[in-house]
Amino acid sequence: MSPSLPLYRTHRDGWAELGGKRPVLLLLLDGAGSAGELQQVVGDHLLGLFSHRPLARFDLDLLTQYADRRPELDFEDGHFTRTPAPELVLQAMTDAAGETFLALVGPEPMLLWDRAVAAVLELIAALDVRLTVNLTGLPMRVPHTRPPQVFTHSPDPELVLHPWDAFSGSLSVMATFGTYLEAVLAEKGHRTLGIDVCVPYYLGKSEHVASALAALEAIQASCGLNLVPAELEERAVANRAEIDQQVAATENGPAVVSILESNYDEFRTLVGDLPSADELAEEFERFLAEHDRRRDTGDGDTPEG
């Protein structure tokens, strides 16, 4: 493949009005680090609520491993039809207070990561992005019946609102595209912030609106954007009721959630231990492997003991 083949095309109509604004860029990349459909729920909320216009559109045909992310087809009236293909688009948006921000929304690249990172760096430089925020959904042993835990990390201590300081040690995990991009940006002196939301592990890729609500509140607090998270509150209540029903109908589901509640409450009361670094790495690696398996088989998610 020619290295000169472009990975994205620009839509120049909206570029001129961004001059001098130095926007924040949100990375909402659906993929391995999207437990609870976190990025999709946040992205749908923003696209549905705020005016937006595309600035750049990535060529997913170059960035997709189709053996792992197969296109979906509908079979109806005796023949196949294609469903709308996913897109990876850099959007310019205007929040509820009139401030412009950017959001890269869609599936994470699966191929050509270094070239894709270079392409995002080009866009960041051209648009004079002042801060890049990467959102990640981490599968953790927490219950859906308690408020989601949110943690932030950055090379710049001033940006860290909820630090990962409740456990000691270091860890190594397989990268998502978003975390890989975080690391490269930091190496090159760009300001970055990672927002990690702890999603109940037994939900897998099932939607968890409460986590998306918590993520929006964290983005607001760190970036000063007005993203109207309250618009998700009613939907979060309905989603909680659906999960309650699913857990109640699952063998050992209520018992598992009860144990997780006890552990969560003990941590909140006594400031006890979060999982160790090794346990966190093991849990995330398990989720990545399960994500790949479910992507191939289409299996659903249920609580496990």
ABEGO torsion letter per residue (X at the ends): XBAABBABBBBAAAAAAABGAGBBBBBBBBEAAABGGAAAAAAAAAAAABBBBBABBBBAAAABBAAABBBBBBBBGGBBBBBBBBBBBBBBBBBAAGBBBBBBBEBBBABGAAAAAAAAAAAAAAAGBABBBBBBBBBBBBBAABBBBBBBBBABAAABABBBAABBEBBBBBBBAAAAAAAAAAAAGBBBBBBBBBBBAAAEABBBAAAAAAAAAAAAAAAGBBAGAAAAAAAAAAAAAAAAAAAAABBGAAAAAAAAAAAAAAAAAAGBBBBBAAAAAAAAAAAAAAAAAAAAAGBBBBBBX
